[in-house]
């Protein structure tokens, strides 16, 4: 009966279903883990209340340099100063950054928005280790991820 094409096809279908069920369970576990992390972060944000940076353009460059020097990331000091100056000059009150990593560029944006007595900065990072490691970039980054 094992050599019967119908039996082989049914066995293959059962194997595929089992594999699919395992994959679905793995994805559901990952979703639950992410939802738990998000809930934890939301709780931390709620406990902070609504943080407001004091508006101040006089020492903006000094504050930017202090922040950028302390954070890991790829935003050089010159870029941080340029972004902040641009935001202040344009009078922006709200900003969004996609791809945050460690915040080395979002904090200068936030300082500039605060200098404009702005409303909010939204920082979004849809980071996924599987995506970050899907292709080799260079050895230090590959080791990091």
Secondary structure, DSSP 8 states (H G I E B T S, - for coil): -TTSHHHHHHHHHHHHHHHHHHHHHHHHHHHHHHHHHHHHHHHHHHHH-S------STTHHHHHHHHHHHS-SS--HHHHHHHHHHHHHHT--EEEEE--TTSTTHHHHHHHHHHTT--EEEEE----HHHHTSS---HHHHHH-
